[in-house]
Amino acid sequence: MNELMLSLRIAVRALRINKMRSFLTMLGIIIGIAAVIAMVAIGSGASKVISEQISSIGSNMLLVLPGSLTSGGIRLGSGSTPSLTYDDARAIQAECPAVALAAPSVRGGAQIVYGNMNWSTAVLGITPEYLQVREWAVVEGRNLVQSDVDSAMKNCLLGQTVAENLFGSEDPLGKVVRIKKVPFKVVGILDRKGQSPQGADQDDIVYVPLTAAQRKLLGSQFPNSVGSIMVQAKSEEDLDRAETQINELLTQRHRIGPGRDADFTVRNLTEILSVREESSKAMSLLLGAVASISLIVGGIGIMNIMLVSVTERTREIGIRMAIGAKQRDILMQFLTEAVLLTFIGGILGMLFGVAGAKLVSALFDWPTLISFQAIAMAIGFSGAVGIFFGYYPAKKAASLNPIDALRYE
């Protein structure tokens, strides 16, 4: 312990004698650590945002969409025919054992009017299961109930964006808004949901009972048709089984014979969005790896400077050996200097990295997430760089012949 403290004091004194050289030697480490921490913070922030967006759509999700229509040999693409119905959704929930909930919906746009205020937004006709599937809470009032759907009641739920733009600080509950000139009573206010994975404002929405939307707002020549069915499997392990069961059920219900194209599509939303999350994590690791290159460059700089230091202090090394210093002591001294350089550089790099990440977040409104694990790994890696690149110069110093060292001019 005493030998280590002595080596540390000698190392500090040696670095203080050549302050400018010591700082320039540390610069590569400072830049490397700062870059690693800042890049990982930026990448982790992006990953967190994507994770929040994924969780905002709900868990264990499948989306059933209408299929394509072929007319005159021309295939018009997915969703071109209204092949899904409210009865399909009820059958999926009742007859597929792996399915927990099935929520049909129809979508349109409308101008919402309250008093002298108006707002253009999306209108969605839903059933009570929809908010359960989306794991979306009602913070004021109540959710739509099955009797609203059965009777096509003119009740509605407002998203936070719509409520703020129509009512400001006024309480919307119990008020009547006009959707396409049809009066609807506000029975609930939804919790804030934020952006969707595609960047759309999920709070800019009005929900009405499915049947009210079909009959009074978004009229269609296919009265019972729905635009999509969101399905929640009972668990993540049941997703594949639920997808198979839905495919089999709708194939039977729609009388799709062998060799014919299905008039519906089942998509695994959780799987699709998880790919985006994994891509973001991979990008974060890539950014950190690229930034780590500067640590290697900094380590090479330290080795070069330490080799110069060994040459300059050859006579000092000879004197120390002549008065009893062992090879181990010389090795420890120069290794301590190298590690001290990288450690101080690591601390400064950490401070600059955290400051840089917060600056990026403030200037560009980019989410950043400071990872203490990344900071610990970066500083630990900087110490490893000091040992790795400092060992050769230290070994060279320790291997000097005392007589030759004393004669060195």
Secondary structure, DSSP 8 states (H G I E B T S, - for coil): -HHHHHHHHHHHHHHHHTHHHHHHHHHHHHHHHHHHHHHHHHHHHHHHHHHHHHHHT-SSEEEEEE-EEEETTEEEEETSS---BHHHHHHHHHH-TTEEEEEEEEEEEEEEEETTEEEEEEEEEE-THHHHHTT--EEEE----HHHHHTT--EEEE-HHHHHHHHTTS--TT-EEEETTEEEEEEEEE----B-TTS-BTTSEEEEEHHHIIIIIS--SSTTB-SEEEEEESSGGGHHHHHHHHHHHHHHHTT--TTS--SEEEEEHHHHHHHHHHHHHHHHHHHHHHHHHHHHHHHHHHHHHHHHHHHHTHHHHHHHHHTT--HHHHHHHHHHHHHHHHHHHHHHHHHHHHHHHHHHHHHH-------HHHHHHHHHHHHHHHHHHHHHHHHHHHTS-HHHHHH--
